[in-house]
Amino acid sequence: MKRISIAILIAGALGGAFSLGRGWDAQRSSSEVPTGSGFSQVALDEALADRDWVNRTTGFSGQVRHLNPNNLEAFLETIDRSPADLTNDEMRLLMHAWTRFDPEAAFEYALFAPEAEKRRMAGAVIYGWAQGDPLAARGALLGIQNTDLEQWLEERFVLGWISGGGLGEAHAYVEALPASKRRELLVSQIAQALARQGAGVVIDWAEGVDSHELGFKKTVFSKASGALAEYHRPQAIAWVTEQYGQPHAEGSARLVALNWAESDPDAAFEWLASLPPGEEKNQAVGFVFAYWLKTQPGKAAAWLKAAESAEALDPAVRAVALARGAKDPAAGLQWARRIHDPGTRERVMVKIGQVWIQADPEAAKMWLAVSGLPRAAHKSVLGSAAPSR
């Protein structure tokens, strides 16, 4: 990490802090700010120069603990003249410590940092700031003109707010945002943070949503299901099974199965097969298998070939048939014949035949003559042939 010149502090942070609005009356406890004289420039120099990572980390964090308004400038000067650059973790620790007693100046300092470091530094500040004074932290974000930076900082703001005990308020803030991919991402961040705290925490949050907007409830349930599947799979399976078929739970089964299929496809597809029949189930099987086929084609196809034939796996067989048929129509048609549902089987065979007749009309016509497909299907395939010259 590049060092940041102390001139930035003098020209930017200390001078610009007032422009950010110190009059916001941040609710900071004086007991949180170290007032002792434990800081030592010599000790900080020695820590930064120490090649033993344990010694350096211990020494640096020990000095950061004593950071306060009286020694801030000396602390930054010591860092600036040191030949050793701060690591990412050390810079975040420094910004968190500074935020405890002067978030306005810390934030301004971060905004003057080089582009490569600005996001990380400003994110650390806004996270810590939102823990203690979310209103002031939100006010600081309103002045950010860089859209990408503002979006990143808003994520850190919401997570910091939750970390400080403001889950209800942070949730209300996100819910009030216009429906968008941006709001979905923030909901996902909340779900991930809560899932790391425990399965019950994220489930209680999702089930406690009292919104008249079905789209928002679906987003919360979907993101909660995905986060649970990542951190607490057994609870995710039980919860999604219980809620399956409810409007707000639509699409969640495929998220759980998608996570599961990577490590235990037999169990994942067995669970999907156990769900009540319907279009949602078919879509889940098809979606999960298509993704697996895309990421691990050999492994996915081999598993399906060895799996016991069942109508519940028709969407998976369809995915393989179409994928193979695009490159090798004869192989794709062999897969298509394994589809149990007659209508689905016919539609897949027609699609493959349409591809084949454009690539090799004579071979396709020979197959079509013995395919057993009805007259209407013949017309669909033949109608896709390239016009003769």
N, C-alpha and C positions, 0 to 999 in steps of 0.2 A: 504494500500500500504506500502510495506517495505521501510524503509529509506535507502538511498544510502550513504555509507560512504564517507566522504570528501576525504579519501585516494584515492578513484577512480578518483576524480577530479585532484588531484596532480599527480598521477601516469599515468593517462590516458588522460584526456581531455587537460590539459594545455601542456603536453608534446607531445601528439599525434596530436595536431591541425596542426602542421607544416607538418606532414607526409601526411595530407589530401590535402595540397597545398594551402597555403594562397596566393600564387602568382596568383590566378585566377582573381584577380581584381574585387571582388564582387561590384556591383553597389548599395551601401547603402548610403542613405542620412544621413548626420550627424544630421539633424533635427529630425530624427526618434529615436535617442538614447538619453534617459534622461541623463542630465548632472548635475541636481540639487542635493542637499544634503538632499532630503526628506526621504531617507531610515533611518529607526531606528530599530536596533536589538531588542530593548525593545518592540516596537510596533509590530514587527513581532512575537516575543515570545507570546505576549498577544493575538494576533489574533489566533495563532495556539492552544492556550490553551482555547480559548473561546468556550463554549458549545452551545452558541446560533448561529445557522447556518448563520443567516443573518449577525450578527456581525463578525463572522469569515470570511465569504466570502468578506464582505466589507473591513475588515482590511487587509486580505491577498492580494486582488487585488490592494488595495491602495499602498502596499509596492512593489509589483511586478512592478508597473508603474515606480518606481524609480530605477529599476535594471540597472546597468551600469558596465563597466569594473572595476571601482574602488571599488565597494562594492560587486561584485559577490562572492568572496571567503567568505566574512563575511555572506552574505545571505545564502550560502549553509551550512556554519558551524552552523548557527542558526537552519536551518531545520534539520540538522543531529543530533543535541543534543536535539531537542524537543521530548518529549514522544509521541506526536501526529503524526501519519503518514499523509502524503499528500494524498488527494483524487485524483482520476483520473483527474478530471477537474482542480484541483490545479496544478498537475504536468504538464498537457498540457499547462496551462497558463504560468507557469514558463519557459517551454522550448520555447514557442513562444516569450516571452520577451527576453530571452537570444539570440535567433536567430536573433533578430533585430540588434545586434551589433557584434556578433561573432558566426555565424552559424557553422563554422568549429569545434570550441571547443565544442559547444553545441551538435553537431552530434557525436563527439567522446565520449563525456560524456554519451550520450544515448546508444551507442554501448557497453559500459562497464557495463550497468545496468543489473540487474538480468533478466533472460529470460522472466519472467512473465510481466515485465514492459518495456522491450526493444522495442517491436513493437509500443506501444502507445507513448513512448517518442520520438523515432526516427521518427515516423510518423508525430508528431507535428513539429519537426524541419524541416523535408524535405518539408512539406507543406508550412511553412512560408518562407523557403529559396527559394522555387520555385516561390513564389509571387514576390520576388525582383530580384533574379538572377538565373533563370532557368538553364543557362549553367553551372554554378558552382555546382548547386544542382545535375544536371545530372552527372557531373564528380564525385561527391561523391558517387553516386549510383554504379558507375562502379567498385568500389573497394569492394562491398559487395559480399561475397562468399556464404552466406546462401541463397539458392534459394527461400525458402518460405518468408524470410524477404525481399529479394529484390523485389519480386512480390508485396508484400504489400506496400512497400515504393514507388514503381513505380506508384501505384494507387494514393497515397497521392501526389506524385510529379505532376502528370497530373492535379489533381484537384486544387492543389495550383497554378499551372501555369495559369489555367483558372481563378481562383479567382483574380489573379494579373493582369488580362486584356489580357492574351495571348491565347484566345480561338483558333484563327486561327493557331498559331504556335503549340499549343498542339494537335490540330486536325491533322495537317500535320505530327507531330511526330508519332501519333498513326496509321495513315493511312500507313505510311512507314514501319511499323512492318510487319513481315511475317503473313500471314493468319493463325489464330490459335484461340483456346479457350481463350487464354490470351488476344489477341487483342479484341475479342468480349466482354470480361469483362471490358476492359478499355473503350470501346465505351458505354457500359451500364452505367458506372460510369459518363461519360460525360453527357449522356442523363438525368440521374437522377438529376445531379447538375443543368442542365439548366432548367429542368421542374420545379424545385423548384423556379426558378426565374420568370417563367411565361410561359403560353402556346405558346405565340408568339415567345419567345426566342428559345425554342427547335424546333419548326416548321421551323423557319428561318434557323437554323443550319442544319437541316436534308435536307431541300430543296436546300440548298446552296452547297451540296456536288457535286463536279465536279470531278468524278472519272471514269476512264475507266474500273475499276474493278467492275462488277455487284455484285459480292459477298459482297464487302465492302458497296456498296450503300444499298443492302438488309439488311445488318447488322445494319447500321445506322437507316434505316427506321423502322426496327423491334424494336430496342431498344428505339427509340423515341416514337413509338406507345405505347409500354408497359409503359414507364414513363408517357406519357400523360394520359393514362387510369388510372393510379394511382392517379395523382394530378389534372387532368383537363378532366374528362370523356366526357362532352359534346363536347369539342373541339376535343378530340380524335376520337369520333364517326364521327363527320363531316369530319375530315381530312382523316381518313381511308376510309370512304365511297367515298369521292371524288377521292382518289388515287386507289381504288379497281380495280383490273384487270391489273395494271401496273406491269411489271416484278419485279421492286424493292420493290413493296408492298406485294408480295406474303407471306402469313403466318401471316400478321399483324392483320387481322380481328379476328383471333382466340385469339390473346393476349388481345385485347380490350374486346371481349365477355367473356373471362375467368375471367377477373377482375370484369366485370359487373354482371355475373351470380351469384356471391356469395351474392349479396345484392338484385338483382331484376332479377331472371331468366326469368320471363315472357317477360320483355323488352329486355333482352339480346338475347333470341332465336327468338323473333319477329324481331329484327334487322337483325339477321343472315338470317332469312327467306326472308327478303326483298332484299337481295343481289342477283345479277344475278346468275342463275343456273350454275353449273359446279363442277368439282372435288374439287376445292379449297374450295368452300362453303360446300360441303359434309364433307370434312376433318375437317373444322372448327367446324361444328356442332358435329361431332363425337368426336373430341379431347376435346372440352369444356365439353361435357356431360360426357365423360369417366372420366375426372379429377374430376368432381363434384360427380360422382357416387362412385369414390374411396374414396373421402374425407368425403362425407356425403351420404352414400348409401340409407338410409331410406328416407331422404328428397328429393333426386334426383328422386328416383323411384316413390315416391308419386306424385311429381310434374308432371312427364311424364304421369303417369296413368290418372291424372285429366286433362291434356292438351288436347286441341282439336286435333283430329287426322289429320295429314298433312304429305305429302310426304317429306316436308323439314325436318321433324323430324326423318326420316328413320335412319340416322346414330346414333341418340340417342337411338332409339328403338333397333337397332342392338346391341349396347353396353350393354343394359340391358339384352337382350335375351341371349347373350353369357355369361355374368357374372352369371346370374341365372342358365342357362343351365349347367354350369360346376358343380353345386352342386345339382340342382334339374331339370333334363332334361324336365320333364313334364311342370314345371312352365316356363322354358326357351322357350319351344315351343309355349306356349300360347302368350308370348311376340312376338315371331317371326312372328306369324300370323297377327300381326298388321302392319307389314312392307308393304308399298304400292308397291314398285318396285318388280315385280315377280322374277327377277334374284337374287336380293339381298336376298329376302325372302327364296328362295330355297337354296342358299348357306349357309345361317345361319341355316336352319333346318338340312341340311346335317351335318354341323359341330357339332350340338348338338346331332344328331343321332349317330355320330361316337363316341362321348363321352359315350353316353348311352349304346351302344352295348358292350362296353368293361366292363362297370360296371354291367349291367343286360341284358344279351343277349336275354332272353325270352321276357321280357317286351318291349325291343327295337324292336324286330321282330314283336310283336303284333301291336305296333304303326305303324311301317313301312308299314304293310299290308293295313292299312286304311288311310295312310298319304296323298295319292293322288300325291305323288312325281313320276316323270318319272322314267323309267327303269334305266337310267344312274345314277340317284341319289341313287336308291336302291343298285346298285352295289358299289357305293362309301361308303355307310354306311356299307354294309355287308363285304366289303373288309377290314374294320377296326377292325373286330371282332378278339378277341384273338384266336390264333390257338388252336384247340381242342387237348387234350392229349390222 
